[in-house]
Structures are given as structure tokens and as C-alpha cells.
Amino acid sequence: MSGNAAEVLTKPGFRKIEWLKRDIDVERRPDGVVVLKSRIPLQAYETHIPASLAKWAKQAPDRTWLAQRGGTERQWRKVSYGEAKGTVDALTQGLLNLGIADGRPVAILSGNSIEHALMTQAAMQARLPAAPVSPAYSLMSQDHLKLKYLFNLIKPAVVMVQDGPTFEKALKALDLAGVTVVHVVRPCDGIESVSFADLAGTSVTNAVEESIAKITPDSVGKLLFTSGSTGMPKAVINTQEMMCANAAMMMQVRPRDPNGPIATMLDWMPWNHTMGGNAAFHPILVDGGTLYIDDGRPMPGLFEETLKNLRDVSPTYYANVPAGYAALAAAMEKDDALCRSFFKNLSIMAYGGARLPDDLYDRMQALAVKTTGERIVFYTGWGSTETAPTATGTYWDTERVGLIGLPFPGVELKLVPCGSKYELRLRGINVTPGYFGQPELTKKMFDEEGFYCIGDAGVFVDDSDPLQGIIFAGRVVEDFKLTTGTFVHVGSLRTDAIAAATPAVHDALVAGQDREFVGLLAWPNLHACRQIVGNADATFEEVIKHPDVIACVKRGLEAHNTACKGSSMRVARAMLMAEPPSIDGNELTDKGYINQRAGLERRAALVEKLYADRPGEDVIVLN
């Protein structure tokens, strides 16, 4: 028996999940193209998302659907399915009374809230697309350029904000003629608006049921914005069928035990992003579960809120980015009660945004075993805003991180040879019909067979055994050549370098096009770096200069270099950056993935410092 096989056999087993069988049809074409699809049919699903709200309002009216902390004492405010349905119907009537033409969106500028969720369902019932907008476009942007661009693109009839004064600058930057502004907490001085409470107090007539009856599978339920690598946001059409089918796909591959606890999730991911607004939100609603809205974030000073919530809430499913799991592991290693609450009902841990470092995987599993005697599967999926979003998933007890899995029922995955890897393309009921108001861009989305060209790359774990899954290999357009002619695969190098420099590094830009060697511009993981330097209040500027942090990065990357063969995977120099990725600078894609091209262009001065003939003290020179 091999050492690896023996090691696996000695590990505690995973908590039991009845995964869908991996019954995958593999078509291999003469030109090297491979097409994968599940032989198992997609299960039945609702006609539209609000149908699930109506179902659970009838079957379990007193069950909590949404909960969020609020008030001066930050107590949980809870809304049942029955209460929510009544409020959503009243809001729907209020929207219908405005006489809005079908198809004009309801834009929501503020972040996750109970009111945000209720207004989204009401907009759908009134057959008006809900258009959640990143709060950063309003609150972090100085020029509001993206906000004004998308406002002119979709021309919303209604704009909702949680608090008028908070969004005052953004609202006053827009032409609101003919637009109804809705505020939840306070109105904005100088802006005429309607209170959410007044709208939710509208008397309901038969017009609501009549409007719901007119919703079709092709009705546009949401417009979700994605910038990708193009700069200005695109409005991705999400039809009701796309969203309902995708929720069914996710639930079919990892069905919940009907005799187990009610599906429960604590989640912070923003609803303007497809992973939060669709992948997290919809399955909980369809399953009649409870969603606790987490106002915490995986950032210093904000994660304490998440820890407080996890002491109250025992999720059945938990998702976070690697930085969030790093902060959670550090807290649970010192707090057995937190461990017990977190793992009590947990069946799956999901991650996204970046590869989960191996050492972090091991730490979380060690905590699970110490607390429960079992390991918990780490699950991840892959897709985009254009695919509703998840098209593939790791729906088996995998020991490996970095996979994107296999296609869901109802999805076809086409792999087109592209050098040493494959370009990935998708076709299925979960794929968008196109971009709102941009027909020329829509035409460029699909290949001659109707597959969506997502722009991502992948490789098989084992070419001879596709059932082992696919490894994400970055963006097709990111790769480059060094002056030596050596081809650098940015996706795999980036993930390997980040893993090597863990826990000090959170993400990175890979430089080197038309240069002699590869260089790395890296963002520090502030939480981990504070632990390294022993100062819980250290700033970004302080940690990137600290010798212990620099030593950690140098040690990890030099070990990576020692293990690598050839210049394409070796990192010769690195720099740590204090400024986080910029929203306005288009450095973050909708998938939370770093836009390499935009980042390198925006930080061209740092690239020049990285490659200076005489590198400065802030450049880490590696062996």
C-alpha cells in the first residue's frame, strides 16, 4: 500500500452526505475537444423563485426565513415565511400601483438586509427585474462613474436604499427624474422618497395574484452586474428558469437529509454578487430553510461580528473565502465552545474566490475531528454571473482542494484544447440569454455550438479518468511568455505561490510578460500578519515592512522555488502591497478573482520597482 493510501485510511471518515452519483458521459472528439455531461436528468423545479416563498408560507408559516441583528443592543430580528409573504404581497401591490411598465428594474443600492430580500421578491412578483448594485459603487467610489453608467444602461423605475443620508452623494449624482426612491430608515434631504414601511402597508388586491400568474420561465428575475476584464459593468440577464434550475442543480448533487436539522445558513456574501444573491440565497429559500444575515466580514475589525453570530447559530452549510476560514480557524483553536456551536449540525464547508491553502484545510479538519470525531467535506463549485452561477461542483468526498468538480445535471461542459490546458465552455438551462441592452456583446458570448465562452481554463486531475474532476487553471488570457520564450501559466502559478506564502499572503498579481523572470506583487493577509508580528492593531503599512512577515513570505516562496522545475514556475522577486484591490480600478472580478491585467496596469509603477536593476529594500529577492 502506498504511503498516501495508508494515510487516507488512517484518517477519520467524513460526516455522511448522500452525494449524487458521478454518472458522466465523456465525448472525445477527433480535434481534441472533450464534452462532459451528467447522464442523470435534472430534477423538477419551480416556475419562479417567489413560488418557493408562497410554498413555505403555506406549509411552515411560523418557521423563520430571515434573521438579522439590529438595534442598539444588536438583537436578532426574525421574519417568518408567513410574515414575509404578507409583506412581499403588500410591497408587490405598492409597486403595481406605481404603474411601472413591465421590465423596468428595481435597483437596490444598499447591502444585504431583510428589506432588501423582501423587495427583491416583490419586484419579481410585480414582474420587474431586481437589480442589486454593489454598495461600493455608491459608498467607496469617488466619481460614481460605474453607478451612473449602469443607471443609464438599465434605466430603473425604482431605487431603494437602506438609509438615505448614507447614500446621499450617490443619489445626488444620478438623474432621478421619473424614478421612485424608497428609503428604509431615513429619507435623504433634498431627495423625494417613499418609506419602505408605507409601501409595505399597501392594501393587497387581486392584482398581486394576477401578476404572479403572469410570470413565465423567461421572465427576467434579476439583472446582476459583472465587470470581468472589460471595465464598465455589464448587466447579466437572470431569468426565472435560470435561477430555479440552478438552485435545483445545487440541491440535487448534495441533497439534505430530510430527517436532519432544518437547513440553516449564516452568510455575509453580498447579494449583488451572484454567489451571495443566487448560490447562497436561493437554495435556502427553495428548501424552506433559515438564512441568518451576517453583517460581519472576513476582515480585521469586522470578523468579530461573525464569531459572535456563530456562537448563536449552528449552520448546516457554511461558505466563506479562504481568508474567512483562516480567521475562523484562529478563533476556534482558542475557543472550544465556538467549535462545538460551529460543527454541531454542519454537513458541508464551502469555499470560493481563491484556492484553499493545504495547511488551512488541515487545521479546519483537525478542529472538526477534535470536536466531532469526523471530518467535514470541503465543497466548491464553479461558474459565473452568466451561469446563475454554479455549473460544476465537487459532489463527492474529495480530499483535494483546488478542484472545480464536474458538471451538474442539465449542464454540458466543453473543454477546448488550449496549449497544455483546456478552455472551458458551458451550455445549459442555467446559462443567461445575454447582456441587457448590449446585443453586440451578447453575440460574442457564444461559440458556434451555443456554448458560453466563460474565459476560464482547466485541466483534468487525470486525463484517463475524468471522474476525478477538473482543476481550475486561471483565465485563458492571463498567460504570458518570458523573454526566454518560456510560457507562464498564471493561474496555477498564482495559486501555488499564494499557498506557499500562506498564511502571510492573501492574493497576488503575477508579473513577468516580456521580462527575464517572474515577479509577484502580493497582498498580505492582515489578520494572519498581525498574529505573526504579535500586534493585533498593526496596519497594512506596518506589516509589509515587518521582518517576520518578510521572512515568512521569503521562506515560503523559496521552498516553492526549490520544489519547482523550470523558470515558468519560479518566483524571482516579490513585493508586499499595502493598498487593497480597487473596485474603481477594476481589479476585482465578479467572482472575487483578481483581474491580473487591470491590476498590473494600475500598479505599473510597482512593477517597475519590482524589476529595477538595483531593487529597493521593499523588494524581496528570492533564491
N, C-alpha and C positions, 0 to 999 in steps of 0.2 A: 504493500500500500504506500502511495506517495505521502510525503510529509504534509502537503496541503490537504489531501483527502483525510488523513488521520486527524489533522487539526479541526476540520469541519465536523467530524464525527464526535469529537470530544466537547464541542460547544453545546450549550443548552439549545433546545429547539425554539422555533418561532411560535409566538401566540397564533393559534389556529385561525386561518382565513380560508373560506371556500372559494378560491380563485376560479375564474372561468378557465376552461381548458384552452391550452395554446394549440388550436387546430388551424394551422396557417397553410394556405395554398401558396406555393412558390413557383412563379412563372419565370423561367430563364430564357431570354431572347438571344438570337444569334449575335446581335450587336452589343451584348454585354449588359443590357438593361435587365433589371430584376424587378418584378412586381409582386408584392406581398399583400394578401388579404385573408381575413378570417373566413373560414367555411361556416361559422356559426352565424345564423341570421340575427340582426339587431332586434331586441325585444320591443314590444309595443310602447308607445309613449303618448303623452297628452297632445292635444291640438295646439295649445298655447300655454305659456308659463302661468298666467293668473288662474288657469283651471286647477292647478295644484293648491293654490290658496283656498279656492272655493271647496275643494275636496276635503281638506283638513279642517276648515271652518265648520263643516258639517259633521265629520267623523270624530274630531277631537277638539271641539271649540275652546275648551279651557286649557289646552296644552300651550305652553309658552313657545312662541315662534321666535321672537326677537327680544334681546335684552341688552341694555347699555347703561353704564354708570352715568350719573348726572347729579346735579345739585351740589350744594356746598359740602355735604358730607360724602359725596360720591357713592351713593347707594345705587343698587341695581334697579332700574326701571324696566319692567317687563310688559310685553304686549302678547296676548294670546292670539291664536288663529281666529277665533270668533271676533275678538275686538278689532283685529287688523282688517278682517273682511268688511266689517261695518264702516270703518274709517276709509278704506280704499274705495268702497262704493260711493261714499259721500264726496270724496275728492274727485272721483270719476264724473259724478254729476256736476260738480263745480267746473271741471274742465269742459264738459259738454256745453254748459251754459255760456261759456265764452264764445261759442260759435266758431271754433277754430277749424280750418279746412283740414281734411284727412291728410296725414303725412307731415304736418308741420311739427317739429320736435319740441319736447320739453327739456330744456337744458338745465342741468343741476351743477352749479359751480362749486359747491362745498363738498366736504368729505363724507365718510360713512356716518350714518345716523339712522335712527328709527324712522324719522320723517323722510329721509332720502329713500329708504326702502318702500315706504308706503306710497310716495309719489311716483316711484318707478312703476309699481303695479297699477296705479291709477292711470298713468299715461298709456300703458299697454291696453287697459280696458277701454280707454277712450280712442284707441287706435292712433295714438300719437307716439312716435318713437321717443323713448327716453334717451337722453344724450348726456351722460355724466362726463364732466370735464375735470381734468386734473386740477386740484386746488392750487398747485404750483404755478399754473398759468396765470392765476389771479393774484396769488399772495407772494410768490417768490420772484416772479418776473418783474423787471423794471420798466420794460417798454410795452408789455401786454400784446406784443406783436402776434404771437400764436393764438391768443384768445380772440383778438379781433379778426384774424384770418378765418378761424373756424366758425366764428359767429356769422361772418358774411357768407361762408360756404353753406351752412345748414339753415340759416335764417329761422331761428327758433321763434315760436309764438309765446312761449312761457320761459322765464328764467327763475330758478329757485336758488336761494341762498339760506344757509342756516342762521347767519347773523348779518344784518345789513351793514352796520358800521365796519365790520371786519373786511367786507368786500367792497367798501365804498370806492376805492381807487379803481378797481376793476370795472364796477358798474358804470362809473362816470367816464370810463374810456370807451364805452360801447354806445352805439346809436340804438336807443331803446324805443324809438318811435313805433307805436303799434304793438309793443311787446308788454305782456303782463308780468310784472315782477312779484314773486312770492317770497316773503321772509318768514322764518320760523320764530326767532327770538325777538329781535328788534328791527324796526324799519331803518332804512338809511336816509339821513337828512338830504332833502333835495331830490329824492327819487320816489315817485309814487309807487306804492306797492300794496299788495293784499296779504293779510296774515294767513299763515297756514291753518291756524285754528278756525278762522272764519270760513275758509274753503272747506275744511273738514266738517263744518257744521251745516253744510248744504243738505237740504231735504232730498232724499233719493226718490226718483220716479222710475217708471218702466223703461225710460230711455237708456238706463245703465245696462239692463239685461239685453236690450235690443242691440246696443253697441257691442257687447261681449259676443253676442251671437254672430256678429258680422266679422269677427276676427278669423282670418284664414291662415293656413300654414305659411303662406308667402307674405303675410303682414310683417312689416318692419317693426320689430320689437325694440331694438336698440340701435343707436349709432355709437360705436366705440372708436376712439381716436388712437391712431398709431402713426408715429413719425418714421420709425425704422431708420433708414440711412438717407432719407430724402429731404430732411429739414422741416418743412411745414407739415402739420398733421393731415392725415387722410382720414375720412370718415368711413369706417367699415360698416357695411350693412349687416346687421344680425337679424335674420328672420326668426319668427316664432319656431318654425320647424328646425332650423339650425340649432337653436338653443335647447329645445326639448329633446331632440335626437341626441345631442351631445351629453346632456345630463343622463339620458338612458344608457349611453355607451359607458360612461364612467361608473354608473351603478351596476351595470351588468358584469363588468370584469372583476369587481370587488364587492359582491353583494353583502349586505349587513345581516347578521344573524337575527331573524325575526323574533327570537326569544331573548335577545340580548337587550342592553340598555337602549333607551331612545337615542337616536343619532344626535350627538352633541358636538358642537364645534366652537372654539374660541378663535377668532380670526381678526387680524388687523389689515390684511391686504386691501388696498383701495379698490372701490367698486368702479372707478373709471378705468381700471385695468382689467382686462379680460380674465386674468387668473382669480382676482377677487370677486368681480362682479358676476362672472359666469361660472367658472370652475368650482369656486367655493360656495357661492350663494345658491345656485340653482339646485344641486343635488340635495342639500339640506331641506329646501322647500318641497321638492318633489317627494322626499322621503318622510315628510312630516316631522322633521327634527327641530332642534333648538339651536339658534345661532346667537352666540354671545359676541357682541361687537367689542373688539379690543381697541381701546384708544392708545395703547402702548405701541412702541415701535422698537425694532432691533437696533437701537441707537443709545449711546450713553445718555443717561438722564431721563430716558423715556421707557426703557425696558422694565424699570421697577413697577410700572403700571401693569405690564403683562404678568409679572411674577405675582403681584397682588391678586390678579384675576385668576391665575392658575391655582392659587390656594383655595379659591371658591368653586372653581369649575373643573370637573374631571372630564376631559373631552374623550369622545370615542374615536375621533380623527383629528390629527393636528398637523398643520402645514406651516412651514417657515422657510426663510432663506438661511444659508449656512451661517451667516453672522448671528442670526437669531438663535440657532441651535448652540453656537459657541457660548453665547451669553447665558442661555438656559442651562447648559451643562455645568458651567462655572458655578451657577447659583445652586443647582441640585446637589453638586458634590459637597456642599456645606449644609444642606437642609434636607434631612430625611423625610420630614413631613411634606415638603413640597414634592419630593419624589413620589411619595405614596399617593398624593392627590393627582399628580400628572399621569401616572401609569395605571391607576385603578381600573379604568374602563377602556383604556387605549388599545385600539386594534392596529392602527397604521400611523406611521410618521411619514409625512411627505415633505419633499424639498424641491426647490427650483431656484432659477436665477443664476446659479453657478454650481460647479461640481462640489459635492460634499467631500471635504478632506478625509482621508482614511483615519487619521488619528481622532477626529471628531466623531466619526461613525463608531469607532471602538469605545470611546468614552460614553456615548449615549447608550450603547448596548450593555456596557458594564453596569451602568446605573439601572437599566431595565432588569438585568439579571439579579442584581443585588436586591431590588425591590420586589420583583415578582417571581423570580426563578426562571423567567422566559425572556427570550429576545423579542423585539418588536420589528417587524419588517419596515425598512425604509423604501418608500414608493416614490416614483416620479413619473411625470408624463411629459409630453412634448407637443407643441403646436404653436399657434399664433392667434392674434385677434381675428384673423381671416378664417380660422377654423373652429371658432366658437368656445373654447380654444383647443381642447385636448384631442389629439388624433391618435396618439400612441401612449402606451403605459407599460410599466414593469409589473404586470399582473401575475407574479409568481414569487416564491420565497427566494429572492436573489441575495447573494452575499456581496454582490458587486455594486459600487456606486459609479456614476458617470454614464449609465445606460439611459437610453430614451425608450427602450422596450420594443414592443411590437404593435401593429395596428389593431385598433378596436374593431368589433363587428360594425359593418357599414362603411368602413374606410379602406381605400386602396392606397398603398404606399409604393411609389415608383422610385427606383434607385437608378440613376443615370451615371455611368462611369465618368469620373472627373479626376484624371491623374491617378493618384493612389487611393482615392476615396470615391464616394458617390455623392452626386447632387440629389437631394431629397425632394420629391413632389407628391402632392396629395390630391385625391379625388374622393368625394363622398357627400352625403347629405348634410354634413356639418360645415361644408365649405361655403363661404359667402358668395352671393351672386355678383358682388363687385363693390366699388367705392362710390359713395353717394356724391352725385354731381360731378363725377370725374370719369366719363366714359372712355377717354383715351387711356387712362391709367388702368381701367378695368380690362381693356383688350390685351394689355401687356402681361396680365397676371397669369394667363393660362397657356399651356403648350397646345400642340395640335390635337392631342387626345383629350383635352379638357382637364388636365391635371394642373393644380395650382403650384406655381413655381415659388416656393417659400424662401429660397435663397440659402437654406442651411445645408450642411454636409454631414455625412455619417459614414461609418464603416461597420461591417459585421464583427461581432466578437469572434466568430469562427465562420469563414466563408462556406465551409462544408456543412455547417449546422445552423441555419438561420434562426432556429427556435431559441438560441441562446441570446438573441436580441441584437440591437444596434447601439453603437456608441456615438454620441454627439461629437462631431469633428469641426465645429465652428461654422463660420459663414464662408460661402464659396468665394466671395470677392475679397476676402481679407488676406489671403495668402500672397506671398511675395518672394522675390529672389534676392539673395545677397550678391555683391559684386563678383563673388567666386562662381556664380551660376547656381549655387545651392538653393533649392526651393524650401521655403519655410512654411510649415503648416501652422498657422497662427492659433487655431482653435485648440489643438492638442497641446501645443507648447504653453499656451496661456494657462490652461487648467493644470498641467503638470507643474509649472513654475509656482502657481499660487499654492498648490498642495505642498510643494517642497518648502515654501517660506511660511507655512502655517505655524503658529496662529497669528504671526505679525502682519501678514498681508491679506487684504480683503479682496482686491481685484487689481487688474493691471492692463496696461497698454503695451503691446509688443512692437518695438521699433526695429528697423534694420533694412528697409527697402533701399536698394542701391547703396548699401553700406557694406563694410567688410565683416561685420559681426552683428549679432542680435543684442539689443539692449531692452531693458524693462523699465517702464515708468509705473510705479506701484502705489496703490492707495493703502494706507495702513488700516488695520482693524483696531480702532481706537480702544475698544473695551479690552482686548487682549493685550495691547501695548501698555495700557495703564497697569495691568497686572504685572507685566514684565518689568516695568520701571519702578513698581511699588508706590505709585502715586495715583489715587483714584480721581484726582482733579486735573491731571496733565492734559494739555491741549494738543491738537494735531501738530502745531509748530514745535512743541517741546518733544513729543515722542519721536518725530522723524529725525531729530538730531541726537537722540539719546544713544550712547554707545552700546547699551544692552540690546536695544531694538535693532540697531545696525548689525550687531554681531549675530543676532538670531536670523536675520534675513541673509546675511553673508554665509552663515553656516549651512542653512537650508539649501540655498541656490548652488553652493559649491558641491554639496552632496548630490544634488540633481545633476550637475555637470559631470561628476565622476561616474555616475550611472549611465550617462548618455554616450552614444556613439555618433560622431559626426557633428559638424558645425551647425546643422539646421536645428538642433535641439539644445544647444549650449547657449547660456546667457553670459555675455562677457562683462556687462556693466548694468547697474541698476540705480535708480533714484526713487526715494520716497516722496510723495506729494502731499501737501497739506490741504490743498483746495479739493473738495469733493467733486464728483462728476456734475456737470452743469446741465440743468434742464433746458435753459435758453440756448446753450451751446450744442444741444442735440447729442450729448454724449451718452445718453441712456436710451435704449430702445424700449418698446412697449413690453418686451419680455424680461426687462430688468437686465438685459445683456448690454455690455459696454460696446458702444459704437466705436470700433477701433479707428476707422478713417477720420471721423469727426474729432475724436479725442486727440489724435496725433496732429491734426491740422490746427486745432485750437491751442495746443501746447507745443507748438513748433519751437519756441524759444527753449523749452526744457529739453527737447530732442537734441537741439544744437549743443546744449551743455553736456548732455549725455555722451556725445561723440566728439567733444573738444579734444584737441591734440594733448592738452595738459588738463585732465579732468580736475574739477574743483573738489573741495572737501565733502560736498554733499553727494558726490558720485561714488557709489560702492563698486570698486574694481574687484572682479572675481577671478579665481583660478579655474 
